[in-house]
């Protein structure tokens, strides 16, 4: 699908569910940082973790180029902190600078679609920069909700964000949760959620270039990554907001640590 057409489709779909999105995601204002014996502030640490927060999760407090050096990790801090403490390699953890908005605003007139495009372009720029400035560093990408959408589009085989091959090859592990454009039946799909995402799904095989390094986790009944399989007695929005737990933290970190040995 051409970019302009896709943006129009996303805009219409976003408007249709706008009220629900606002209610479901308004509470995603979480700031957390990773700290451990192996955490590092070195620009070219052995491992550079880039966390891409979900819609309406709080931004970071300090900016260095394309990333927040403090905060901006949202729910996925439960994963990044365990990665940093689970390896003897030096680990630098940062959050991606991007709007992470749902509704249009004065700063992001296109709302979610424009926010997502800004995110993927910024992430590609940072990954390309790291490949040039820190050629020995491996990168880890962790994303929740809109953040998962951003990461997936950045790594897409269609390469809409202009990610260079050298940068893509340095991505050691990718962990996504609650991806709203998750496609049914992909080999890297994990969790009890088995349907497709709420927004127009990715093309089949669109992420085959990173499939062996990717884990896309979805809870059954999550209103964004598995909306067609509701769970009796549980709100789909509540399920979507529940990824910031210790179990996910341990699971995601285990997957990533297995890839960065």
C-alpha positions in Angstrom: 0.0 0.0 0.0 1.4 3.5 -0.9 2.3 5.6 2.1 -0.3 8.4 1.4 -3.0 5.8 1.1 -1.9 4.0 4.2 -1.8 7.2 6.2 -5.4 8.1 5.1 -6.5 4.6 6.1 -4.9 4.9 9.5 -6.3 8.3 10.1 -9.8 7.1 9.4 -9.4 4.0 11.5 -7.9 6.1 14.3 -10.7 8.6 14.3 -13.2 5.7 14.5 -11.7 4.4 17.7 -10.4 7.7 19.1 -12.7 7.7 22.1 -11.7 4.2 23.1 -8.0 4.8 22.5 -8.0 7.9 24.7 -9.6 5.9 27.5 -7.4 2.9 27.1 -4.1 4.6 26.9 -4.4 7.8 28.9 -2.9 6.1 31.9 0.3 5.1 30.1 2.4 7.9 31.7 5.2 5.8 33.2 8.8 6.9 33.4 11.5 4.4 34.5 15.2 4.0 34.0 17.5 1.1 33.8 20.2 0.7 36.3 22.6 -2.2 37.1 26.2 -3.1 37.6 26.6 -3.4 33.8 24.6 -0.3 32.8 26.7 2.3 31.0 26.5 5.9 29.8 29.1 5.2 27.1 27.8 6.2 23.7 29.3 3.0 22.2 28.5 0.4 24.8 28.6 -3.3 23.8 24.8 -3.2 23.7 22.7 -0.1 23.0 19.0 -0.7 23.9 16.5 1.6 22.3 13.1 1.5 23.9 10.2 3.0 21.9 7.3 3.9 24.3 3.6 3.4 23.6 1.0 6.0 22.9 0.6 8.6 25.6 3.4 7.2 27.8 5.6 9.9 29.3 8.5 11.3 27.4 12.0 11.3 28.8 13.7 14.2 30.5 17.1 14.6 28.8 17.6 14.5 25.0 20.8 13.6 23.1 20.2 13.7 19.4 17.5 11.2 18.6 17.1 9.7 22.0 16.2 10.4 25.6 19.1 9.6 27.9 16.8 9.6 30.9 13.4 8.1 31.0 11.0 7.8 28.1 10.9 4.0 28.5 7.4 3.5 29.6 6.2 0.0 30.5 9.1 -1.7 28.7 11.5 -0.5 31.4 10.6 -3.9 33.0 12.4 -5.6 30.1 15.3 -3.2 29.6 16.3 -3.1 33.2 16.5 -6.9 33.4 18.6 -7.0 30.2 21.0 -4.5 31.7 21.4 -6.5 34.9 21.5 -9.9 33.2 24.7 -9.6 31.2 28.3 -8.8 31.8 28.4 -6.7 28.6 28.2 -3.0 28.9 24.6 -1.8 28.2 23.4 1.7 27.4 19.6 2.1 27.6 17.9 5.1 25.9 14.3 6.0 24.8 13.4 7.2 21.3 12.4 10.8 21.0 9.1 10.9 19.1 5.6 12.2 19.9 3.9 8.9 20.8 0.5 10.6 20.5 -3.0 9.4 19.5 -5.1 12.4 18.7 -4.1 15.4 16.5 -2.6 18.3 18.3 -0.9 21.6 17.6 2.4 19.8 17.7 1.3 16.7 15.8 -1.4 17.7 13.4 -1.8 14.2 11.9 -2.2 12.5 15.3 -1.3 8.8 15.4 -0.3 8.3 11.7 2.1 11.3 11.7 3.4 10.4 15.1 4.2 6.9 13.9 5.9 8.1 10.8 8.0 10.5 12.8 9.0 7.7 15.1 10.1 5.3 12.4 12.1 8.0 10.6 13.8 9.1 13.8 14.6 5.5 14.8 16.1 4.7 11.4 18.2 7.9 11.7 19.5 6.8 15.1 20.3 3.2 14.0 22.1 4.5 10.9 24.1 6.9 13.1 25.0 4.1 15.5 26.2 1.8 12.6 28.5 4.6 11.5 29.7 6.0 14.9 29.6 2.7 16.9 30.3 -0.1 14.5 31.2 -2.6 17.2 28.0 -2.0 19.2 25.0 -4.3 18.8 21.5 -2.8 19.1 18.4 -4.1 20.9 15.0 -2.7 20.1 12.1 -2.9 22.6 8.7 -1.5 21.8 5.1 -1.4 23.2 1.9 -0.5 21.3 2.6 2.4 19.0 6.3 1.8 19.8 6.0 -1.7 18.4 4.4 -0.3 15.3 7.3 2.2 14.9 10.0 -0.5 15.3 8.2 -2.9 12.9 7.9 -0.2 10.2 11.6 0.7 10.6 12.7 -2.9 10.1 10.2 -3.6 7.3 11.5 -5.2 4.1 9.9 -2.3 2.2 12.2 0.0 4.1 10.0 3.1 4.1 12.3 4.8 6.7 15.6 4.4 4.8 17.3 2.0 7.2 20.7 1.1 5.9 21.7 -2.6 5.6 24.7 -2.1 7.9 22.4 -0.7 10.6 19.8 -3.5 10.2 22.5 -6.2 10.5 23.6 -4.8 13.9 20.1 -5.3 15.4 20.7 -8.3 17.6 17.2 -8.6 19.2 13.7 -7.1 18.8 11.0 -7.5 21.5 7.5 -6.1 20.7 4.4 -6.1 22.8 0.8 -5.1 21.9 1.6 -4.3 18.2 -1.5 -2.8 16.7 -0.5 -3.9 13.1 0.6 -7.4 14.1 -0.1 -9.9 11.3 -1.7 -13.3 12.0 0.4 -16.4 11.5 3.9 -15.1 11.5 6.6 -17.3 12.9 7.8 -14.8 15.5 4.3 -14.2 17.0 4.2 -15.3 20.6 1.6 -15.3 23.4 -2.0 -16.4 23.5 -3.2 -13.6 21.2 -3.5 -15.3 17.8 -5.5 -12.8 15.7 -4.4 -9.7 13.7 -4.0 -6.2 15.0 -6.7 -3.5 15.1 -5.1 -1.3 12.4 -4.4 -2.5 8.9 -2.0 -5.4 9.3 1.5 -5.7 7.9 2.0 -7.5 4.7 2.8 -11.2 5.0 6.6 -11.7 5.4 7.2 -7.9 5.8 9.5 -8.6 8.7 11.2 -11.7 7.4 14.5 -9.9 7.3 14.6 -9.9 11.1 12.3 -12.9 11.9 15.0 -14.9 13.6 15.8 -12.0 16.0 12.2 -11.0 16.6 9.6 -11.8 19.3 6.2 -10.1 18.9 4.2 -10.9 22.1 0.4 -10.4 22.4 -2.0 -11.3 25.1 -5.3 -12.9 24.1 -8.1 -10.3 24.0 -5.7 -7.3 23.8 -7.9 -4.8 22.0 -5.0 -3.6 19.7 -3.1 -6.8 18.8 -5.9 -9.4 19.2 -9.2 -7.5 19.1 -11.2 -10.4 17.6 -10.7 -12.7 20.6 -12.2 -11.0 23.6 -11.7 -12.6 27.0 -14.8 -12.9 29.2 -14.8 -10.6 32.2 -11.7 -8.7 31.0 -11.5 -5.4 29.2 -9.5 -5.4 26.0 -8.0 -2.0 27.0 -7.1 -3.3 30.4 -5.4 -6.3 28.8 -3.5 -4.0 26.5 -2.2 -1.9 29.4 -0.9 -4.9 31.4 2.4 -5.6 29.7 4.5 -3.7 32.3 4.6 -6.7 34.7 7.4 -8.8 36.1 6.5 -11.8 34.0 6.8 -9.9 30.8 10.0 -8.4 32.1 11.6 -11.7 32.7 10.2 -13.2 29.5 11.4 -10.4 27.3 14.8 -10.1 28.9 15.3 -13.9 28.6 14.6 -13.7 24.9 17.0 -10.7 24.4 19.8 -12.1 26.5 19.7 -15.3 24.5 20.4 -13.2 21.4 23.2 -11.1 22.7 25.5 -13.7 24.2 
